[in-house]
């Protein structure tokens, strides 16, 4: 008979024992804690045997598919399930990973995915939604509870919107309210100032800009919240496919500005979601 199960505790990296006395605030940091509790209860009441329970627990850390090791433990450690990066993977590889992740009934996000990937995933489930501009597929298996705090996603130009949408959809899928403020670059600064209230009310701001990338410094000088700058590859020759914007953002004289990689909307959205979760006390 299994009397207890030791798992990794997200808050302080201590090893603890799951028991009935954990507070609600502690349970919510555990991956699929309802599933874990149900498994233990099923062992206790005899509806499944110990060997079957052990087989299920063996797959908790990761599942080896040969071409991929599906990290079922990711949500437990990081607070969000593993995200599938579609670029460079075959359709069959993506489908294989998705099928294994669907067994866990978590929401699944696939980034850098084309329409052909979505069409293939739609053969596996009716829960898949394609955000074409963001190139993201979301398979919604559980209700997404939204944080009360807002993440603002700001772009310098319309051409930056695909990267901004990748950030916005990522943040929304991770349970955040997002306000989009698009095409407010420094070439017409009055457009940005007209949205000053929205900027100041946001808990985290993602600023997406190509060309010279100056917008992140301007926003950083207007707000008292963290700004995540995302350089894009939009621009003419001397922009060097986003390198000019990246260097501008890295050299920002505004305090509180952090920078992610060129065109990395996903990374910005994920980081903003983590910061927002801290700010909301979750």
C-alpha angles and dihedrals in degrees: 000000000000110000099178144359123219116217139170112270112220099208103061106002091245122141109243137174119247109235140153093264098069113122120241089246089058096045095057092066092062123092113249089342090171089058092048093048092047090050092052092046090050090053091048094050093042099243089126129024129238095255092055091048091051091052090054093047091051088067094051097091098041143323119228114223095170094243092047140018106220108217105218088166094063096094091051093053102034106023094244132072120251114283120222116231102206099190110104094013125109121240091249092052091051092048091049092053093045093051092055093046092049089061088069094053093227123141109265127212124195117190132199089023125157128213091264090060091051092049090054094046090049087064088063100045143006090218095078119112123188121215097196099189091049092040088226130136117203121194104197111207099151135036113269111228111206125223115237090232121086130231113206117212111199129185132194093213144005090255089064093058098095091060090042091052090053087056094043097048091046091053093045093049088052090056106269135132110236129198115197118214107179136183099014100130129154093265085078105021092174088072090061094045090053087066097045093121092056091048093051094045094055119100093210129012129209113198116195119192142153129185106053094344096226097142095082092060092049093050091043089057093053104049139053095217132087116279121207110201120207117192114207131205091240114123148071128293101292091051084076093213093303100324092112091053091045092054092046091052093046089052095048114146090205114100121235098034119132124184133217129193125291112288091357099142091151093057091049093049092048093049092046090051091053092049091046091051090056090048092053093049095244 
